[in-house]
Amino acid sequence: LDATYNVTSLCKDTLYAIVVCHPITRTNCPVAYLFTTDQSMYPLDCFLHFLK
Protein backbone atom coordinates (compact mmCIF):
# COMPACT_ATOMS: atom_id res chain seq x y z
CA LEU A 1 0.00 0.00 0.00
CA ASP A 2 1.41 3.36 -1.02
CA ALA A 3 -0.06 6.71 -0.03
CA THR A 4 0.62 10.08 -1.64
CA TYR A 5 -0.74 13.17 0.10
CA ASN A 6 -1.76 16.56 -1.36
CA VAL A 7 -1.78 15.36 -4.95
CA THR A 8 -3.43 18.60 -6.08
CA SER A 9 -3.11 22.12 -4.77
CA LEU A 10 -6.90 22.57 -4.71
CA CYS A 11 -7.70 20.51 -1.60
CA LYS A 12 -6.24 18.14 0.96
CA ASP A 13 -6.43 14.84 -0.86
CA THR A 14 -4.81 11.44 -0.74
CA LEU A 15 -4.04 8.92 -3.46
CA TYR A 16 -3.71 5.33 -2.26
CA ALA A 17 -2.29 2.62 -4.51
CA ILE A 18 -2.07 -1.12 -4.05
CA VAL A 19 1.23 -2.22 -5.58
CA VAL A 20 2.31 -5.80 -6.29
CA CYS A 21 5.78 -7.08 -7.06
CA HIS A 22 6.43 -9.59 -9.85
CA PRO A 23 8.24 -12.58 -8.28
CA ILE A 24 10.69 -13.11 -11.14
CA THR A 25 11.43 -9.65 -12.56
CA ARG A 26 11.06 -7.89 -9.18
CA THR A 27 9.27 -4.98 -10.88
CA ASN A 28 6.39 -3.19 -9.18
CA CYS A 29 2.98 -2.69 -10.73
CA PRO A 30 0.03 -0.72 -9.30
CA VAL A 31 -3.17 -2.77 -9.45
CA ALA A 32 -5.75 -0.57 -7.67
CA TYR A 33 -6.18 3.12 -6.82
CA LEU A 34 -8.26 5.09 -4.34
CA PHE A 35 -8.45 8.89 -4.53
CA THR A 36 -10.14 10.60 -1.58
CA THR A 37 -10.40 13.95 0.18
CA ASP A 38 -11.59 12.30 3.40
CA GLN A 39 -8.67 12.11 5.85
CA SER A 40 -10.32 9.47 8.06
CA MET A 41 -9.67 5.72 7.86
CA TYR A 42 -13.22 4.98 6.66
CA PRO A 43 -12.60 5.29 2.87
CA LEU A 44 -9.44 3.20 3.11
CA ASP A 45 -11.21 0.57 5.20
CA CYS A 46 -14.04 0.31 2.65
CA PHE A 47 -11.54 0.18 -0.22
CA LEU A 48 -9.55 -2.67 1.35
CA HIS A 49 -12.70 -4.63 2.20
CA PHE A 50 -13.89 -4.20 -1.40
CA LEU A 51 -10.60 -5.59 -2.72
CA LYS A 52 -10.69 -8.50 -0.33
mmCIF file of the N, C-alpha and C atoms, coordinates in Angstrom:
data_MODEL
# 
_entry.id   MODEL 
# 
loop_
_atom_site.group_PDB 
_atom_site.id 
_atom_site.type_symbol 
_atom_site.label_atom_id 
_atom_site.label_alt_id 
_atom_site.label_comp_id 
_atom_site.label_asym_id 
_atom_site.label_entity_id 
_atom_site.label_seq_id 
_atom_site.pdbx_PDB_ins_code 
_atom_site.Cartn_x 
_atom_site.Cartn_y 
_atom_site.Cartn_z 
_atom_site.occupancy 
_atom_site.B_iso_or_equiv 
_atom_site.pdbx_formal_charge 
_atom_site.auth_seq_id 
_atom_site.auth_comp_id 
_atom_site.auth_asym_id 
_atom_site.auth_atom_id 
_atom_site.pdbx_PDB_model_num 
ATOM 1   N N  . LEU A 1 1  ? 0.857   -1.171  0.000   1.00 0.00 ? 1  LEU A N  1 
ATOM 2   C CA . LEU A 1 1  ? 0.000   0.000   0.000   1.00 0.00 ? 1  LEU A CA 1 
ATOM 3   C C  . LEU A 1 1  ? 0.898   1.227   0.000   1.00 0.00 ? 1  LEU A C  1 
ATOM 4   N N  . ASP A 1 2  ? 0.660   2.110   -0.925  1.00 0.00 ? 2  ASP A N  1 
ATOM 5   C CA . ASP A 1 2  ? 1.413   3.357   -1.022  1.00 0.00 ? 2  ASP A CA 1 
ATOM 6   C C  . ASP A 1 2  ? 0.421   4.506   -0.901  1.00 0.00 ? 2  ASP A C  1 
ATOM 7   N N  . ALA A 1 3  ? 0.808   5.545   -0.188  1.00 0.00 ? 3  ALA A N  1 
ATOM 8   C CA . ALA A 1 3  ? -0.060  6.713   -0.032  1.00 0.00 ? 3  ALA A CA 1 
ATOM 9   C C  . ALA A 1 3  ? 0.703   7.968   -0.425  1.00 0.00 ? 3  ALA A C  1 
ATOM 10  N N  . THR A 1 4  ? 0.062   8.804   -1.241  1.00 0.00 ? 4  THR A N  1 
ATOM 11  C CA . THR A 1 4  ? 0.623   10.084  -1.640  1.00 0.00 ? 4  THR A CA 1 
ATOM 12  C C  . THR A 1 4  ? -0.361  11.167  -1.222  1.00 0.00 ? 4  THR A C  1 
ATOM 13  N N  . TYR A 1 5  ? 0.125   12.129  -0.448  1.00 0.00 ? 5  TYR A N  1 
ATOM 14  C CA . TYR A 1 5  ? -0.742  13.169  0.105   1.00 0.00 ? 5  TYR A CA 1 
ATOM 15  C C  . TYR A 1 5  ? -0.632  14.453  -0.702  1.00 0.00 ? 5  TYR A C  1 
ATOM 16  N N  . ASN A 1 6  ? -1.706  15.251  -0.685  1.00 0.00 ? 6  ASN A N  1 
ATOM 17  C CA . ASN A 1 6  ? -1.761  16.556  -1.356  1.00 0.00 ? 6  ASN A CA 1 
ATOM 18  C C  . ASN A 1 6  ? -1.356  16.450  -2.825  1.00 0.00 ? 6  ASN A C  1 
ATOM 19  N N  . VAL A 1 7  ? -2.059  15.586  -3.537  1.00 0.00 ? 7  VAL A N  1 
ATOM 20  C CA . VAL A 1 7  ? -1.780  15.357  -4.950  1.00 0.00 ? 7  VAL A CA 1 
ATOM 21  C C  . VAL A 1 7  ? -2.060  16.618  -5.764  1.00 0.00 ? 7  VAL A C  1 
ATOM 22  N N  . THR A 1 8  ? -3.104  17.345  -5.403  1.00 0.00 ? 8  THR A N  1 
ATOM 23  C CA . THR A 1 8  ? -3.429  18.596  -6.083  1.00 0.00 ? 8  THR A CA 1 
ATOM 24  C C  . THR A 1 8  ? -3.282  19.755  -5.104  1.00 0.00 ? 8  THR A C  1 
ATOM 25  N N  . SER A 1 9  ? -3.210  20.938  -5.628  1.00 0.00 ? 9  SER A N  1 
ATOM 26  C CA . SER A 1 9  ? -3.112  22.123  -4.769  1.00 0.00 ? 9  SER A CA 1 
ATOM 27  C C  . SER A 1 9  ? -4.494  22.672  -4.409  1.00 0.00 ? 9  SER A C  1 
ATOM 28  N N  . LEU A 1 10 ? -5.551  22.064  -4.921  1.00 0.00 ? 10 LEU A N  1 
ATOM 29  C CA . LEU A 1 10 ? -6.904  22.568  -4.708  1.00 0.00 ? 10 LEU A CA 1 
ATOM 30  C C  . LEU A 1 10 ? -7.506  22.153  -3.369  1.00 0.00 ? 10 LEU A C  1 
ATOM 31  N N  . CYS A 1 11 ? -7.118  21.001  -2.849  1.00 0.00 ? 11 CYS A N  1 
ATOM 32  C CA . CYS A 1 11 ? -7.700  20.513  -1.597  1.00 0.00 ? 11 CYS A CA 1 
ATOM 33  C C  . CYS A 1 11 ? -6.739  19.515  -0.951  1.00 0.00 ? 11 CYS A C  1 
ATOM 34  N N  . LYS A 1 12 ? -7.036  19.163  0.283   1.00 0.00 ? 12 LYS A N  1 
ATOM 35  C CA . LYS A 1 12 ? -6.243  18.137  0.963   1.00 0.00 ? 12 LYS A CA 1 
ATOM 36  C C  . LYS A 1 12 ? -6.765  16.779  0.508   1.00 0.00 ? 12 LYS A C  1 
ATOM 37  N N  . ASP A 1 13 ? -5.995  16.111  -0.312  1.00 0.00 ? 13 ASP A N  1 
ATOM 38  C CA . ASP A 1 13 ? -6.428  14.844  -0.860  1.00 0.00 ? 13 ASP A CA 1 
ATOM 39  C C  . ASP A 1 13 ? -5.338  13.794  -0.687  1.00 0.00 ? 13 ASP A C  1 
ATOM 40  N N  . THR A 1 14 ? -5.733  12.554  -0.881  1.00 0.00 ? 14 THR A N  1 
ATOM 41  C CA . THR A 1 14 ? -4.811  11.441  -0.740  1.00 0.00 ? 14 THR A CA 1 
ATOM 42  C C  . THR A 1 14 ? -5.055  10.450  -1.866  1.00 0.00 ? 14 THR A C  1 
ATOM 43  N N  . LEU A 1 15 ? -3.976  9.966   -2.445  1.00 0.00 ? 15 LEU A N  1 
ATOM 44  C CA . LEU A 1 15 ? -4.044  8.923   -3.459  1.00 0.00 ? 15 LEU A CA 1 
ATOM 45  C C  . LEU A 1 15 ? -3.405  7.671   -2.878  1.00 0.00 ? 15 LEU A C  1 
ATOM 46  N N  . TYR A 1 16 ? -4.207  6.617   -2.730  1.00 0.00 ? 16 TYR A N  1 
ATOM 47  C CA . TYR A 1 16 ? -3.707  5.326   -2.255  1.00 0.00 ? 16 TYR A CA 1 
ATOM 48  C C  . TYR A 1 16 ? -3.549  4.410   -3.459  1.00 0.00 ? 16 TYR A C  1 
ATOM 49  N N  . ALA A 1 17 ? -2.503  3.602   -3.442  1.00 0.00 ? 17 ALA A N  1 
ATOM 50  C CA . ALA A 1 17 ? -2.293  2.625   -4.506  1.00 0.00 ? 17 ALA A CA 1 
ATOM 51  C C  . ALA A 1 17 ? -1.889  1.288   -3.894  1.00 0.00 ? 17 ALA A C  1 
ATOM 52  N N  . ILE A 1 18 ? -2.489  0.228   -4.399  1.00 0.00 ? 18 ILE A N  1 
ATOM 53  C CA . ILE A 1 18 ? -2.069  -1.123  -4.048  1.00 0.00 ? 18 ILE A CA 1 
ATOM 54  C C  . ILE A 1 18 ? -1.054  -1.529  -5.111  1.00 0.00 ? 18 ILE A C  1 
ATOM 55  N N  . VAL A 1 19 ? 0.136   -1.888  -4.668  1.00 0.00 ? 19 VAL A N  1 
ATOM 56  C CA . VAL A 1 19 ? 1.231   -2.218  -5.578  1.00 0.00 ? 19 VAL A CA 1 
ATOM 57  C C  . VAL A 1 19 ? 1.665   -3.655  -5.323  1.00 0.00 ? 19 VAL A C  1 
ATOM 58  N N  . VAL A 1 20 ? 1.819   -4.427  -6.403  1.00 0.00 ? 20 VAL A N  1 
ATOM 59  C CA . VAL A 1 20 ? 2.311   -5.797  -6.286  1.00 0.00 ? 20 VAL A CA 1 
ATOM 60  C C  . VAL A 1 20 ? 3.672   -5.894  -6.959  1.00 0.00 ? 20 VAL A C  1 
ATOM 61  N N  . CYS A 1 21 ? 4.443   -6.865  -6.516  1.00 0.00 ? 21 CYS A N  1 
ATOM 62  C CA . CYS A 1 21 ? 5.783   -7.080  -7.060  1.00 0.00 ? 21 CYS A CA 1 
ATOM 63  C C  . CYS A 1 21 ? 5.811   -8.408  -7.815  1.00 0.00 ? 21 CYS A C  1 
ATOM 64  N N  . HIS A 1 22 ? 6.305   -8.372  -9.050  1.00 0.00 ? 22 HIS A N  1 
ATOM 65  C CA . HIS A 1 22 ? 6.434   -9.590  -9.849  1.00 0.00 ? 22 HIS A CA 1 
ATOM 66  C C  . HIS A 1 22 ? 7.526   -10.457 -9.234  1.00 0.00 ? 22 HIS A C  1 
ATOM 67  N N  . PRO A 1 23 ? 7.264   -11.747 -8.993  1.00 0.00 ? 23 PRO A N  1 
ATOM 68  C CA . PRO A 1 23 ? 8.236   -12.581 -8.279  1.00 0.00 ? 23 PRO A CA 1 
ATOM 69  C C  . PRO A 1 23 ? 9.528   -12.854 -9.046  1.00 0.00 ? 23 PRO A C  1 
ATOM 70  N N  . ILE A 1 24 ? 9.488   -12.804 -10.362 1.00 0.00 ? 24 ILE A N  1 
ATOM 71  C CA . ILE A 1 24 ? 10.695  -13.108 -11.140 1.00 0.00 ? 24 ILE A CA 1 
ATOM 72  C C  . ILE A 1 24 ? 11.453  -11.843 -11.519 1.00 0.00 ? 24 ILE A C  1 
ATOM 73  N N  . THR A 1 25 ? 10.752  -10.866 -12.096 1.00 0.00 ? 25 THR A N  1 
ATOM 74  C CA . THR A 1 25 ? 11.429  -9.654  -12.562 1.00 0.00 ? 25 THR A CA 1 
ATOM 75  C C  . THR A 1 25 ? 11.652  -8.633  -11.463 1.00 0.00 ? 25 THR A C  1 
ATOM 76  N N  . ARG A 1 26 ? 10.950  -8.805  -10.327 1.00 0.00 ? 26 ARG A N  1 
ATOM 77  C CA . ARG A 1 26 ? 11.055  -7.893  -9.177  1.00 0.00 ? 26 ARG A CA 1 
ATOM 78  C C  . ARG A 1 26 ? 10.635  -6.462  -9.528  1.00 0.00 ? 26 ARG A C  1 
ATOM 79  N N  . THR A 1 27 ? 9.786   -6.304  -10.529 1.00 0.00 ? 27 THR A N  1 
ATOM 80  C CA . THR A 1 27 ? 9.271   -4.983  -10.880 1.00 0.00 ? 27 THR A CA 1 
ATOM 81  C C  . THR A 1 27 ? 7.924   -4.774  -10.195 1.00 0.00 ? 27 THR A C  1 
ATOM 82  N N  . ASN A 1 28 ? 7.636   -3.534  -9.860  1.00 0.00 ? 28 ASN A N  1 
ATOM 83  C CA . ASN A 1 28 ? 6.390   -3.187  -9.183  1.00 0.00 ? 28 ASN A CA 1 
ATOM 84  C C  . ASN A 1 28 ? 5.338   -2.752  -10.189 1.00 0.00 ? 28 ASN A C  1 
ATOM 85  N N  . CYS A 1 29 ? 4.087   -3.062  -9.859  1.00 0.00 ? 29 CYS A N  1 
ATOM 86  C CA . CYS A 1 29 ? 2.982   -2.686  -10.729 1.00 0.00 ? 29 CYS A CA 1 
ATOM 87  C C  . CYS A 1 29 ? 1.778   -2.302  -9.876  1.00 0.00 ? 29 CYS A C  1 
ATOM 88  N N  . PRO A 1 30 ? 1.242   -1.087  -10.044 1.00 0.00 ? 30 PRO A N  1 
ATOM 89  C CA . PRO A 1 30 ? 0.027   -0.719  -9.305  1.00 0.00 ? 30 PRO A CA 1 
ATOM 90  C C  . PRO A 1 30 ? -1.170  -1.474  -9.879  1.00 0.00 ? 30 PRO A C  1 
ATOM 91  N N  . VAL A 1 31 ? -2.022  -1.988  -8.994  1.00 0.00 ? 31 VAL A N  1 
ATOM 92  C CA . VAL A 1 31 ? -3.174  -2.767  -9.450  1.00 0.00 ? 31 VAL A CA 1 
ATOM 93  C C  . VAL A 1 31 ? -4.510  -2.157  -9.041  1.00 0.00 ? 31 VAL A C  1 
ATOM 94  N N  . ALA A 1 32 ? -4.505  -1.212  -8.100  1.00 0.00 ? 32 ALA A N  1 
ATOM 95  C CA . ALA A 1 32 ? -5.752  -0.570  -7.673  1.00 0.00 ? 32 ALA A CA 1 
ATOM 96  C C  . ALA A 1 32 ? -5.435  0.802   -7.085  1.00 0.00 ? 32 ALA A C  1 
ATOM 97  N N  . TYR A 1 33 ? -6.349  1.750   -7.313  1.00 0.00 ? 33 TYR A N  1 
ATOM 98  C CA . TYR A 1 33 ? -6.181  3.117   -6.821  1.00 0.00 ? 33 TYR A CA 1 
ATOM 99  C C  . TYR A 1 33 ? -7.406  3.558   -6.035  1.00 0.00 ? 33 TYR A C  1 
ATOM 100 N N  . LEU A 1 34 ? -7.179  4.419   -5.058  1.00 0.00 ? 34 LEU A N  1 
ATOM 101 C CA . LEU A 1 34 ? -8.263  5.093   -4.336  1.00 0.00 ? 34 LEU A CA 1 
ATOM 102 C C  . LEU A 1 34 ? -7.848  6.549   -4.178  1.00 0.00 ? 34 LEU A C  1 
ATOM 103 N N  . PHE A 1 35 ? -8.685  7.450   -4.678  1.00 0.00 ? 35 PHE A N  1 
ATOM 104 C CA . PHE A 1 35 ? -8.455  8.887   -4.528  1.00 0.00 ? 35 PHE A CA 1 
ATOM 105 C C  . PHE A 1 35 ? -9.542  9.429   -3.620  1.00 0.00 ? 35 PHE A C  1 
ATOM 106 N N  . THR A 1 36 ? -9.155  10.104  -2.536  1.00 0.00 ? 36 THR A N  1 
ATOM 107 C CA . THR A 1 36 ? -10.142 10.603  -1.578  1.00 0.00 ? 36 THR A CA 1 
ATOM 108 C C  . THR A 1 36 ? -9.702  11.934  -0.972  1.00 0.00 ? 36 THR A C  1 
ATOM 109 N N  . THR A 1 37 ? -10.682 12.718  -0.560  1.00 0.00 ? 37 THR A N  1 
ATOM 110 C CA . THR A 1 37 ? -10.403 13.951  0.179   1.00 0.00 ? 37 THR A CA 1 
ATOM 111 C C  . THR A 1 37 ? -10.731 13.777  1.655   1.00 0.00 ? 37 THR A C  1 
ATOM 112 N N  . ASP A 1 38 ? -11.257 12.613  2.008   1.00 0.00 ? 38 ASP A N  1 
ATOM 113 C CA . ASP A 1 38 ? -11.592 12.299  3.400   1.00 0.00 ? 38 ASP A CA 1 
ATOM 114 C C  . ASP A 1 38 ? -10.333 11.795  4.097   1.00 0.00 ? 38 ASP A C  1 
ATOM 115 N N  . GLN A 1 39 ? -9.913  12.465  5.162   1.00 0.00 ? 39 GLN A N  1 
ATOM 116 C CA . GLN A 1 39 ? -8.672  12.115  5.853   1.00 0.00 ? 39 GLN A CA 1 
ATOM 117 C C  . GLN A 1 39 ? -8.862  11.029  6.912   1.00 0.00 ? 39 GLN A C  1 
ATOM 118 N N  . SER A 1 40 ? -10.081 10.527  7.070   1.00 0.00 ? 40 SER A N  1 
ATOM 119 C CA . SER A 1 40 ? -10.316 9.472   8.059   1.00 0.00 ? 40 SER A CA 1 
ATOM 120 C C  . SER A 1 40 ? -9.936  8.107   7.472   1.00 0.00 ? 40 SER A C  1 
ATOM 121 N N  . MET A 1 41 ? -9.993  7.082   8.301   1.00 0.00 ? 41 MET A N  1 
ATOM 122 C CA . MET A 1 41 ? -9.673  5.725   7.864   1.00 0.00 ? 41 MET A CA 1 
ATOM 123 C C  . MET A 1 41 ? -10.841 5.044   7.149   1.00 0.00 ? 41 MET A C  1 
ATOM 124 N N  . TYR A 1 42 ? -12.025 5.628   7.219   1.00 0.00 ? 42 TYR A N  1 
ATOM 125 C CA . TYR A 1 42 ? -13.216 4.981   6.660   1.00 0.00 ? 42 TYR A CA 1 
ATOM 126 C C  . TYR A 1 42 ? -13.092 4.670   5.159   1.00 0.00 ? 42 TYR A C  1 
ATOM 127 N N  . PRO A 1 43 ? -12.703 5.621   4.301   1.00 0.00 ? 43 PRO A N  1 
ATOM 128 C CA . PRO A 1 43 ? -12.604 5.295   2.871   1.00 0.00 ? 43 PRO A CA 1 
ATOM 129 C C  . PRO A 1 43 ? -11.579 4.186   2.598   1.00 0.00 ? 43 PRO A C  1 
ATOM 130 N N  . LEU A 1 44 ? -10.464 4.228   3.303   1.00 0.00 ? 44 LEU A N  1 
ATOM 131 C CA . LEU A 1 44 ? -9.440  3.205   3.108   1.00 0.00 ? 44 LEU A CA 1 
ATOM 132 C C  . LEU A 1 44 ? -9.941  1.845   3.578   1.00 0.00 ? 44 LEU A C  1 
ATOM 133 N N  . ASP A 1 45 ? -10.650 1.817   4.689   1.00 0.00 ? 45 ASP A N  1 
ATOM 134 C CA . ASP A 1 45 ? -11.212 0.572   5.203   1.00 0.00 ? 45 ASP A CA 1 
ATOM 135 C C  . ASP A 1 45 ? -12.201 -0.031  4.199   1.00 0.00 ? 45 ASP A C  1 
ATOM 136 N N  . CYS A 1 46 ? -13.077 0.789   3.656   1.00 0.00 ? 46 CYS A N  1 
ATOM 137 C CA . CYS A 1 46 ? -14.043 0.314   2.647   1.00 0.00 ? 46 CYS A CA 1 
ATOM 138 C C  . CYS A 1 46 ? -13.330 -0.183  1.394   1.00 0.00 ? 46 CYS A C  1 
ATOM 139 N N  . PHE A 1 47 ? -12.325 0.538   0.965   1.00 0.00 ? 47 PHE A N  1 
ATOM 140 C CA . PHE A 1 47 ? -11.538 0.179   -0.219  1.00 0.00 ? 47 PHE A CA 1 
ATOM 141 C C  . PHE A 1 47 ? -10.881 -1.184  -0.037  1.00 0.00 ? 47 PHE A C  1 
ATOM 142 N N  . LEU A 1 48 ? -10.241 -1.403  1.105   1.00 0.00 ? 48 LEU A N  1 
ATOM 143 C CA . LEU A 1 48 ? -9.548  -2.667  1.347   1.00 0.00 ? 48 LEU A CA 1 
ATOM 144 C C  . LEU A 1 48 ? -10.534 -3.826  1.499   1.00 0.00 ? 48 LEU A C  1 
ATOM 145 N N  . HIS A 1 49 ? -11.682 -3.572  2.106   1.00 0.00 ? 49 HIS A N  1 
ATOM 146 C CA . HIS A 1 49 ? -12.696 -4.629  2.196   1.00 0.00 ? 49 HIS A CA 1 
ATOM 147 C C  . HIS A 1 49 ? -13.265 -4.963  0.818   1.00 0.00 ? 49 HIS A C  1 
ATOM 148 N N  . PHE A 1 50 ? -13.409 -3.966  -0.036  1.00 0.00 ? 50 PHE A N  1 
ATOM 149 C CA . PHE A 1 50 ? -13.889 -4.197  -1.398  1.00 0.00 ? 50 PHE A CA 1 
ATOM 150 C C  . PHE A 1 50 ? -12.903 -5.068  -2.175  1.00 0.00 ? 50 PHE A C  1 
ATOM 151 N N  . LEU A 1 51 ? -11.615 -4.812  -2.011  1.00 0.00 ? 51 LEU A N  1 
ATOM 152 C CA . LEU A 1 51 ? -10.599 -5.590  -2.723  1.00 0.00 ? 51 LEU A CA 1 
ATOM 153 C C  . LEU A 1 51 ? -10.486 -7.016  -2.202  1.00 0.00 ? 51 LEU A C  1 
ATOM 154 N N  . LYS A 1 52 ? -10.792 -7.175  -0.942  1.00 0.00 ? 52 LYS A N  1 
ATOM 155 C CA . LYS A 1 52 ? -10.688 -8.503  -0.330  1.00 0.00 ? 52 LYS A CA 1 
ATOM 156 C C  . LYS A 1 52 ? -11.682 -9.445  -0.960  1.00 0.00 ? 52 LYS A C  1 
# 
